[in-house]
């Protein structure tokens, strides 16, 4: 599905009688989580570049597991503890990204900065397109993006199982033209998820749901942002290896 954190949880939210979710509040919390991701990623990156690769790898693995579990708990609808889980996710994801980024950078110098720049540019472009209503989150658009995202997830699961038997899906995970086209497709789908995220946030604000859901929506936005960044890393590495 497109963004399970936003889609599953917001559907169950009830109208608030007191403090309600606002766009400014969601933006502030998103910036706080983004800063947490960046700072924790820089910390692990620094460890890796200083030669403490074992510690960096350990933090990356543990952080990835913590991020997965905390995100899963929110998906299972636990908004009351979303502030705590959001920071667990952000710091854990930052540790994981710091490790992943250091590995990619070792294969291709400068690849991380390119991925960061393209990720932020894509976020800005999609936000502008949504704000100007050039792209609208219609039911058809939402269904298409959700189907495409689910298909990509299935492909990655198949690839993961295949690697356990020393196999791989042909072409799409290589540095071939087909592999690059596949990465561009994934990036397009990931970017399209931003439209669904923005729409979900807007709907949440208009529905006057409890303010606690600002953390939930911020966490969901981080989920998409991280996915897009990792896919840009894959794309640039494929291009570098051609």
C-alpha positions as CSV (number, residue, x, y, z in Angstrom):
1,X,0.0,0.0,0.0
2,X,1.0,3.6,-0.4
3,X,1.8,4.8,3.1
4,X,0.5,2.4,5.7
5,X,1.4,4.7,8.6
6,X,-0.9,7.4,7.3
7,X,-3.6,5.4,5.6
8,X,-4.3,2.8,8.3
9,X,-4.1,5.1,11.3
10,X,-5.9,8.2,10.1
11,X,-8.9,6.2,9.0
12,X,-9.6,5.2,12.6
13,X,-9.1,8.7,14.0
14,X,-12.2,10.4,15.6
15,X,-13.0,14.1,15.6
16,X,-11.4,15.9,18.5
17,X,-13.1,18.0,21.1
18,X,-10.0,19.9,22.3
19,X,-6.7,20.6,20.5
20,X,-6.8,19.5,16.9
21,X,-4.3,18.6,14.3
22,X,-2.9,21.6,12.3
23,X,-0.8,22.0,9.2
24,X,1.8,24.2,11.0
25,X,2.0,21.7,13.9
26,X,2.6,18.8,11.5
27,X,5.3,20.8,9.6
28,X,7.1,21.6,12.9
29,X,7.1,18.0,14.0
30,X,8.2,16.8,10.6
31,X,11.2,19.1,10.8
32,X,12.0,17.9,14.3
33,X,12.0,14.2,13.1
34,X,14.0,15.1,10.0
35,X,16.6,16.7,12.1
36,X,16.7,13.7,14.4
37,X,17.2,11.4,11.3
38,X,20.0,13.6,10.0
39,X,21.9,14.0,13.3
40,X,21.8,10.3,14.1
41,X,22.8,9.4,10.5
42,X,25.8,11.9,10.7
43,X,26.9,10.3,14.0
44,X,27.0,6.8,12.5
45,X,28.6,8.2,9.3
46,X,31.3,9.8,11.4
47,X,32.0,6.5,13.2
48,X,32.3,4.7,9.9
49,X,34.7,7.2,8.3
50,X,36.8,7.2,11.5
51,X,37.3,3.5,11.2
52,X,34.8,2.2,13.7
53,X,33.0,0.2,11.1
54,X,31.9,-2.6,13.5
55,X,30.2,-0.1,15.9
56,X,28.7,1.7,12.9
57,X,27.3,-1.5,11.4
58,X,25.9,-2.6,14.8
59,X,24.1,0.7,15.3
60,X,22.9,0.5,11.8
61,X,21.4,-3.0,12.2
62,X,19.9,-2.3,15.6
63,X,18.6,1.1,14.4
64,X,16.9,-0.5,11.4
65,X,15.2,-3.1,13.5
66,X,14.0,-0.5,16.0
67,X,12.7,1.7,13.2
68,X,10.8,-1.2,11.7
69,X,9.2,-2.3,15.0
70,X,8.3,1.3,16.0
71,X,6.7,1.9,12.6
72,X,4.9,-1.3,12.7
73,X,3.4,-0.5,16.1
74,X,2.1,2.8,14.7
75,X,0.6,1.0,11.7
76,X,-1.2,-1.2,14.2
77,X,-2.9,2.0,15.5
78,X,-1.2,3.2,18.7
79,X,-1.3,7.0,18.2
80,X,-1.2,7.8,21.9
81,X,2.5,6.8,22.1
82,X,3.3,8.1,18.6
83,X,5.5,10.9,20.0
84,X,7.9,8.4,21.6
85,X,7.7,6.0,18.7
86,X,8.4,8.8,16.2
87,X,11.7,9.6,17.9
88,X,12.6,5.9,18.1
89,X,11.9,5.6,14.4
90,X,13.8,8.8,13.5
91,X,16.9,7.9,15.5
92,X,16.8,4.3,14.5
93,X,16.3,5.1,10.8
94,X,19.1,7.7,11.1
95,X,21.5,5.1,12.4
96,X,20.5,2.7,9.6
97,X,20.8,5.4,6.9
98,X,24.2,6.5,8.3
99,X,25.5,2.9,7.8
100,X,23.9,2.5,4.4
101,X,25.1,5.9,3.2
102,X,28.7,5.1,4.3
103,X,28.7,1.9,2.3
104,X,27.3,3.5,-0.8
105,X,29.8,6.4,-0.5
106,X,32.6,3.8,-0.3
107,X,31.5,2.5,-3.7
108,X,31.0,5.8,-5.4
109,X,32.4,9.1,-3.9
110,X,29.8,11.9,-3.9
111,X,26.8,9.7,-4.3
112,X,25.3,10.5,-0.9
113,X,25.2,14.3,-1.5
114,X,23.6,13.7,-4.9
115,X,20.9,11.5,-3.4
116,X,20.2,14.0,-0.6
117,X,19.9,16.9,-3.1
118,X,17.6,15.0,-5.4
119,X,15.5,13.8,-2.5
120,X,14.9,17.3,-1.2
121,X,14.3,18.6,-4.7
122,X,11.7,16.0,-5.4
123,X,10.0,16.7,-2.1
124,X,9.8,20.4,-3.0
125,X,8.6,19.8,-6.5
126,X,5.9,17.4,-5.4
127,X,4.8,19.8,-2.7
128,X,4.5,22.6,-5.2
129,X,2.6,20.4,-7.7
130,X,0.2,19.4,-4.9
131,X,-0.2,23.0,-3.5
132,X,-1.0,24.3,-7.0
133,X,-3.4,21.4,-7.6
134,X,-1.5,20.4,-10.7
135,X,-1.6,16.9,-9.4
136,X,-4.7,15.9,-7.5
137,X,-5.1,12.9,-5.2
138,X,-8.2,11.4,-6.8
139,X,-9.4,8.0,-6.0
140,X,-8.0,6.7,-9.2
141,X,-4.6,8.3,-8.5
142,X,-4.5,6.8,-5.0
143,X,-5.5,3.3,-6.2
144,X,-2.8,3.4,-9.0
145,X,0.0,4.5,-6.6
146,X,-1.1,2.0,-4.0
147,X,-1.1,-0.8,-6.5
148,X,2.3,0.2,-7.9
149,X,3.8,0.4,-4.4
150,X,2.4,-3.0,-3.4
151,X,3.9,-4.5,-6.6
152,X,7.3,-3.0,-5.9
153,X,7.1,-4.4,-2.3
154,X,6.3,-7.8,-3.7
155,X,9.3,-7.6,-6.1
156,X,11.6,-6.8,-3.3
157,X,10.3,-9.7,-1.2
158,X,10.8,-12.1,-4.1
159,X,14.4,-10.7,-4.5
160,X,15.1,-11.1,-0.8
161,X,14.0,-14.7,-0.9
162,X,16.0,-15.3,-4.1
163,X,19.2,-14.0,-2.5
164,X,18.8,-16.7,0.2
165,X,19.3,-19.2,-2.6
166,X,22.1,-17.2,-4.3
167,X,19.7,-16.1,-7.0
168,X,18.4,-12.8,-8.3
169,X,15.7,-11.4,-10.5
170,X,17.2,-10.8,-13.9
171,X,18.1,-7.3,-15.2
172,X,16.2,-5.0,-12.9
173,X,18.7,-5.1,-10.0
174,X,21.7,-4.7,-12.3
175,X,23.5,-1.6,-13.7
176,X,21.9,-2.3,-17.1
177,X,19.6,0.0,-19.0
178,X,16.7,-2.1,-17.7
179,X,17.9,-1.8,-14.1
180,X,18.2,2.0,-14.4
181,X,14.7,2.3,-15.9
182,X,13.4,0.1,-13.0
183,X,15.0,2.4,-10.5
184,X,13.5,5.5,-12.2
185,X,10.1,3.8,-12.1
186,X,10.4,3.2,-8.3
187,X,11.5,6.8,-7.8
188,X,8.4,8.0,-9.7
189,X,6.2,5.8,-7.5
190,X,7.9,6.9,-4.3
191,X,7.5,10.6,-5.3
192,X,3.9,10.0,-6.1
193,X,3.4,8.7,-2.5
194,X,4.1,12.3,-1.4
195,X,0.9,13.4,-3.0
196,X,-1.0,10.8,-1.0
197,X,0.8,11.9,2.1
198,X,0.0,15.5,1.6
199,X,-3.6,14.7,0.9
200,X,-3.8,12.6,4.0
201,X,-2.4,15.4,6.1
202,X,-4.8,17.9,4.6
203,X,-7.7,15.6,5.2
204,X,-6.6,15.1,8.8
205,X,-6.5,18.8,9.4
206,X,-9.8,19.4,7.8
207,X,-11.4,16.6,9.8
208,X,-10.2,18.2,13.1
209,X,-8.8,15.0,14.5
210,X,-6.7,15.0,17.7
211,X,-3.4,16.9,17.8
212,X,-1.5,13.7,18.6
213,X,-1.9,12.7,15.0
214,X,0.5,15.4,13.9
215,X,3.2,13.0,15.1
216,X,1.6,10.1,13.2
217,X,1.5,12.1,9.9
218,X,5.1,13.4,10.4
219,X,6.3,9.8,10.9
220,X,4.5,8.7,7.7
221,X,6.1,11.5,5.8
222,X,9.5,10.4,7.0
223,X,8.7,6.9,5.9
224,X,8.3,8.1,2.3
225,X,11.2,10.5,2.4
226,X,13.6,7.8,3.6
227,X,12.4,5.3,0.9
228,X,13.0,7.9,-1.8
229,X,16.5,8.7,-0.6
230,X,17.5,5.0,-0.6
231,X,16.1,4.6,-4.1
232,X,18.2,7.6,-5.3
233,X,21.2,5.9,-3.9
234,X,20.5,2.7,-5.8
235,X,19.9,4.7,-9.0
236,X,23.2,6.7,-8.8
237,X,25.2,3.5,-7.9
238,X,23.8,1.8,-11.0
239,X,24.7,4.8,-13.2
240,X,28.2,4.9,-11.6
241,X,28.7,1.1,-12.4
242,X,27.7,1.3,-16.1
